[in-house]
Amino acid sequence: MSTSALKKIIQNGIRDLPEEGLKMVADFVLFIRVRLAHEKDLDEEKMMKFLSKELEQLSASETAHLEEEFENYEKDFPIEQIRK
C-alpha cells in the first residue's frame, strides 16, 4: 500500500474521534517517533530536542483548543447572570 493511501486511511480513521481518542492517537504517534528515532541511534541531546519540539506543538494545539472553547465565554455567561 502506498504512503499516500496509508495517510488517507489514518486521516479518515481519526476524523470523527472524540478528543480523548485524538489524545491517544497523538500519544501513539509520539511513541512511534521515539521508537524510530531510537532505532536510528540518535544521541540523547537530539532526542531531548525532538521531544521538546513535539511537546511544544502539543501544548500549542491544546492552548488553541482552550482559546476556541472560551472565545465567547464572557458574552455567553455574563457575571450578572451567574450572580442571580
N, C-alpha and C positions, 0 to 999 in steps of 0.2 A: 504494500500500500504506500502511496506517495506521501511525502511530508505535508503537502497542502491538503490532502484528503484526511490525514490524521488530525491536522489542526481544525478542520471543519467539523469533524466528529466531536472533538473536545469542545469547541465553541457551542455547537448545538446541544451538547450534553449538559452544559452549565447554564444555559440561557435562563431557565426558569427556577434555578435553585434558590432557596431562601438564603439569607445572609449567613446563617450558621454553616450551611453546605459550602458556600463560597469560601468561608474561612478554612474549612477542611481541605478544600482543593488548593488554596494558597499554601497551607502548611505542607501538603504533599509535594507541591511544585518546589518549594524550598528544600525539602528533604532530597528530592531527586537531584536538584542543582548541586547541593553539598556533596552528595554521593558521587556524582560525575566529576566534580572538581577534585574530590579526594582521589579518585582513580587516576587523575592526571598528575597526581603528586604535587599539587600546589603547596607552597610553603605556608606556614601559619599566618604570616603577615598578609599575604594576598587573600587568604580565606577570611580573615577578620575584616578586611576592606570590603570584600564581596558581601559578607553577612551584614555589615553596617549599611551598605547601599540598599540591600534588599529590605532591611528593617525601616530605613528612611522612606522608601517607596510605599511600604505597607502603612506606615504612620501617616504619610501624606494622603493616602486614599481614605483612611479612617477619619482624618480631620475633614476632608472634603465631604464625606458622608454625613458627619455630625453637623457641619455648617449647613448642608442641604436640609437636614431634618429640622433644624431650628431656625430656618430662614425667616419665616413669618410668625415666630413664636409670640413675640410681644403683641402683634396685631391680633392673632388668633386667641390669645389668652391674656387680655389686659389685666393689670393689677386690680382695678376696680371690680372686675368680675370675680376674681379669686377671693376678695375680702367679703363678698356678700354671703 
